[in-house]
Amino acid sequence: MSTFRLVQPSVIPGFRLALGFTLVYLAAIVLLPLAALVWNASGLGFGAIAALALEERTFAALKVSFLTSFAAAVFNVPFGVLVAWVLTRYSFPGRRLLDAAIDLPFALPTAVAGIALTALYAPNGWLGQYAQAIGLKIAFTPLGIFVALVFVGLPFVVRTVQPVLAEVDRECEEAAATLGAGRFRTLRAVILPTLTPAILTGFALAFARSVGEYGSVIFIAGNIPYVSEIAPLLIVIKLEEFDYAGATAVATIMLAISFAMLLAINLIQAWSRRRFGRV
């Protein structure tokens, strides 16, 4: 006697069609260009790519790009969480205007942001002149790059943490207070574990955006080789010199380092979700 098994219909209509379209679209927009980049760079050979990565100017540009991007992302985490906390937990005049201003780096052309930051922090700028008076030079140094990357990366942390913070049940905080926990302990034991996956996601997004940032950086960086020259600018310089192989090699090196760092961050995110629960 034959048995019949009921097949549950998919919750999402047309799942196979949607999945196929997603894979084709992802391959055409993301995977194929990256594969073409790696393929072009592979013509040089691994030894030539490694030699280029260790070449003094390339190594200095990569170090400036990744170190300043990492520092800016780390800096944006506490301040982004603080901004998200203020926008979520407090009501005050101008809150909606401040909330809208967070998205300005998304909408503002990066070149405009770079010009504005340079005018502000240049040695004769509104703030730069006072920093110069105490011996602190911001524009045309790696510190200027750091400032620009903080500017473009802050919204990623705020917008990632803000909706999660808005959904945190305040009854848990009240219960912790009832049990005698102070504000700092409530923050450390109740709120931060819930926000940890979102914070890591915001950090990863801010870091990824900072590594590839170009427009807002080239104006304030000064673009001094071995000092404040970023890797994306080095790629443009090689293209202008018709050194296409060198440009693709530097781009491939950036791709490999970025992929490794984002993979590590994603593994930490997966661990945090298992450790603190999915939000």
N, C-alpha and C positions, 0 to 999 in steps of 0.2 A: 504494500500500500504506500503510495507516494505521499510525501509530506509537503506542505506548502509553507513557505516562509514569507511573512509580510515584510516588505521593504518600506522602511520609513522614508517619506519624501524629504528632500532637502529643505532646510529652513529657508535658505536663500534660493529663490527661483533662478534657474539658469546658472548654477554654480560652475559647471564645467566650461561653459562658454565664457563666463566672467574670468575664471582662472586662466583659460587659454589666452584671452585678450591681455590680461595682466602680465603674463609671462612674456608674450610677444612685445608688448609695450616696454617692459623693463629691459628686455634684451636690446631693443632698438635704441632706446634712449640712454641707457646706462652701461650695460655690459659690452656691447659691441664697440663703442668708442674707447672704453678702457682696454679692451682686448687689442684694438688697433694700436693704441699707445704702447702697450707692452710688446707687441709684435715688432713695431718699428724700432724700439729700443733694443730688442734682442739681437738685431743685426750687428750691434757693436760687440756683443759677447759680454759675459758676466765680468770678465777681468777688466775690460775697458770701463764698464759702468762702475765697478768698485773703485777703480783708479780715479774716475771723475768725482765720485762721492768723497774721496779722501783728498782731492785737490784742494789747496788752501782756501781759495775764494769760494768754491762751492760748499765746502764744509762750514765756512764761516756764515754763509747765507742760510744754510739749513739750520745751523745752530741758532741764529737770530730768530728765524721764523718759528721754530718749534718751541724754543725756550720762552719767548715772549708770548706766544699763543697759550702755552700751558700756564704761565704766570697770570695772564689776564683771565683765563677761565677759572683758576683757583681764586683769584681776587673777586670775581663776579659771584661766586657761590654765596658767601656770607652776606654780601650787600644785596644780591638779588633776592635772597630769602627774606632779608629785612624789609626790602621794598614791597615784596609780595605780602608780607605780614601786615604792614601798614595799610596797604590798599584793601586787604581782605577784612581785617579785624577792627578798623577804625573808620568812623564817619566824620568828615571835616569839610569845610568849604574848599572847593577846588579839587576834590578827590577825583572826580570824573576827568577833569582837565589833566591832572597828573597821570591818571591811568592811560589816557590817550597819548600823552607825551612819551610813554614807555615804548610805543610802537614807531616812533620817529626814525630810529635807525633802519627799520624795515622799509619805510616808504621813501626816505631821503636818499638821493643818488650818492653813492660812496665818494665820488669826487667832490661833491659839495661838502660832505662831512669832512673830508680831508682838508679842504681849503679853510673851512670854518675853524677846525682845530688848530691849524697852522697859524691863522690870524690871532687865535686866542693865546697860544703857548709859545709863539716865536719870541726871540729875545726882546723885541720891541712891541710885543702883543699886550693885550689887556692884563693877562695874568703872568705871561712869561717875563715881563719886565721886572715884576716883583720877585719872581723866582731867580732871575738873573742877579738881582741885587744881593741875594744871600748865597750866591755861588752855585745855584742849581739850574742847569740847562736842561730843558725838556724837549723842545723841538729840535729836529735834526740829530737825535740820539736814539738809542734803543728805548729809552724811557718814553720818548714821543710815540714810538710804535706801540708800546704797552698801553698808553693812554687811548690811542685810536682803537686798539683791539678791545679794551674794556668798553668803549662806547658802542661798538657793533655787537658785542657778545652779551651785554646785560639783558636785553629783552628775552633771549632764549631761556635764561634761568628764571626770570620773573614769570613769563608766560607758561613755563612748565610746572612751576611750583604752585602758582596762584590757584588754579582750579582744584588741585589736590588739597590745599590748605583750606579752601572754602568748604570742602566736604568732610573735614575732620569733625567728628562728633564732639561738641563741647561738653557733653555729659561725662565723657571720659576725663576731661580736665577737672570738672567739678568733683568727680569721684576721687581723683587723685588728691585734690585739695582737702576733701573730707577725711581722707585717710592720713592727712598730716603732711603731705608732700608740699614743699615750697615751689615757687614759680620756676626756679632753675631746674629742680629735679623733675617737675612736670614736663618742662620743655625737653629735657634730656631723655626721659624714660617713656613719655607718652607721644609727644608730637614729632620729634626728630625721627624715631624709627618709622613712622608712617610716611614722612616726607623723603626718606633716604632714597628710594628708587627714583622719585621725581627729581631730586637734587642731582643724582648721578646722570640722569638723562639730560637735564639742563646743562650740566658741565660738559658732557660729550658734544652736545649741539654747539655750545659756545666755542669749544676747542676746535671743532671741525670747521666752523665758519671762520675762525681767526686764522687758521693755517692757510686757507686759500684767499684771505683778504688782500686786495690790491689797491683799489681806488682811494680808500681813506688813509692808506699808509704811505704811499709814495710821496705825498706832499709834505708830510710831517717828519718822515724818516731821514730826509737828507740824502739817502741813497749813496752813502759813502762805502766803498768796497772794504770788506773785512771789519766794518764797524756797524753800519746801520743799513746794509743792503739785504733785502729779503729774497727768498728763493723764487717767488713768482716773478719779481723784477728781473732776476738773473735769467729766467726762462725767456722773457721778452727780449732781453739784450741779445741772447744767443739767436733768437729768431731774426732780429734785425741784422745780425751779422751773417745770416743765411746758414748758421750752424744748426740745421734741423735735427741732426743726430744728437748733438749735445743737449738741445732743448728737450727732446723726448726722453733722453736719459735722465736729466734732472727731474723732469715730471714723473718719470717712473720711480725714481728714488723717493720723491715726496709721496707718491701713491703707496709705496710699500711701507714707509714709516707710518703714514696716517692709518693704513689698514691695520697694522700691528697694534697701534695704540688704541684705536677704536675697538678692535677685537678684545683687548684686555679690559677696556671699560665696559663692554657688553657682558663679559664674563663676570665682572664685579657686580653689574646690575642684576644678572641672573642670580648670583649668590645672595644679594640683598633682598630680592623678592622672596627667595626661599627662607631667608633668615627672619625677615620682618613681615612677611605676608604681602600678597599682591594687593595693589591699590588701584 
